[in-house]
Amino acid sequence: MTPQSVRLSDDVLRRLTDLAGRRGSSVSSTIERLLDDALRREAHPGITFRDGSTGRRAGLVAGPDVDEVLRTVRAVQEEGSADVVAEVAETTSLTESQVRGRRPPRRSPR
């Protein structure tokens, strides 16, 4: 690890310290976790990270955990479905675009 100095507003530092305290972790490790999550979300829009009884896990912002989608894909593939994407979309209540991992096209601002 490389030490890095960062300037934070008093309000952000207070909220960060409160969060670290609630999680029983250091401010430094909390900053690293939050920054890592933000960088992952930047690289993979539509994915978020959730805390749970088994730890942190990736999930679709408006949907199930990524692991649940992958288990469904594998199960549908094993069944030999002719249209895996459509079957997974129907089973998980996602759009076919979400199952494929593609973002819908952005609308141009008017």
C-alpha positions in Angstrom: 0.0 0.0 0.0 1.1 3.5 -0.7 0.2 6.3 1.8 -1.9 9.1 0.3 -2.9 12.4 1.8 -6.5 13.5 1.1 -8.3 16.7 2.1 -11.9 16.2 3.3 -14.5 18.7 4.4 -15.4 18.6 8.0 -18.9 17.3 7.2 -17.5 14.4 5.0 -14.9 13.5 7.6 -17.6 13.5 10.4 -19.9 11.2 8.3 -17.0 9.0 7.4 -15.9 8.7 11.0 -19.4 7.9 12.0 -19.7 5.2 9.3 -16.4 3.6 10.3 -17.5 3.6 13.9 -20.8 1.9 13.1 -18.9 -0.8 11.1 -16.2 -1.2 13.6 -13.5 -0.4 11.1 -10.8 2.3 10.7 -11.5 5.4 8.7 -8.7 4.4 6.3 -10.2 1.0 5.5 -13.7 2.6 5.2 -12.3 5.1 2.7 -10.6 2.3 0.7 -13.8 0.2 0.6 -16.0 3.1 -0.4 -13.5 4.3 -3.1 -13.2 0.7 -4.4 -17.0 0.4 -4.6 -17.2 3.7 -6.5 -14.5 2.7 -9.0 -16.2 -0.6 -9.6 -19.6 1.2 -10.1 -17.9 3.6 -12.5 -16.5 0.6 -14.5 -19.8 -1.3 -14.4 -22.8 1.0 -14.3 -25.9 -0.7 -13.0 -24.0 -2.7 -10.5 -24.0 -1.9 -6.8 -22.6 -3.5 -3.7 -24.7 -4.7 -0.7 -23.8 -5.8 2.8 -25.3 -9.1 3.9 -24.9 -11.9 6.4 -22.3 -13.5 4.2 -20.4 -10.2 3.5 -20.5 -7.8 0.6 -21.9 -8.9 -2.7 -22.5 -7.4 -6.2 -26.1 -6.8 -7.2 -28.0 -5.1 -10.0 -29.1 -1.6 -8.9 -32.7 -2.4 -9.6 -32.6 -6.1 -9.3 -31.2 -9.3 -7.8 -27.7 -10.1 -6.8 -25.3 -10.8 -9.7 -24.7 -14.3 -8.2 -28.5 -15.1 -8.4 -28.5 -14.1 -12.1 -25.5 -16.3 -12.8 -27.0 -19.3 -11.0 -30.2 -18.8 -13.1 -28.1 -18.6 -16.4 -26.3 -21.8 -15.5 -29.6 -23.6 -14.6 -31.3 -22.5 -17.8 -28.3 -23.6 -19.9 -28.3 -27.0 -18.2 -32.0 -27.4 -19.1 -31.0 -26.8 -22.8 -33.3 -23.8 -23.3 -33.3 -22.5 -26.9 -33.3 -18.9 -25.8 -31.3 -18.6 -22.6 -31.4 -14.8 -22.4 -35.2 -14.7 -22.8 -35.7 -17.4 -20.2 -33.3 -15.8 -17.7 -35.0 -12.4 -18.2 -38.4 -13.9 -17.5 -37.3 -15.9 -14.5 -35.4 -12.9 -12.9 -37.8 -10.1 -14.0 -35.0 -8.4 -15.8 -34.9 -7.1 -19.3 -33.0 -9.0 -22.0 -30.6 -6.1 -22.1 -29.9 -6.4 -18.4 -29.2 -10.1 -18.8 -26.8 -9.5 -21.6 -25.1 -6.9 -19.5 -25.7 -4.1 -21.9 -27.0 -0.7 -21.0 -29.9 0.7 -22.9 -29.0 3.5 -25.2 -28.9 6.9 -23.6 -31.5 9.4 -24.7 -30.0 12.6 -26.0 -30.8 15.7 -23.9 -33.4 18.0 -25.5 
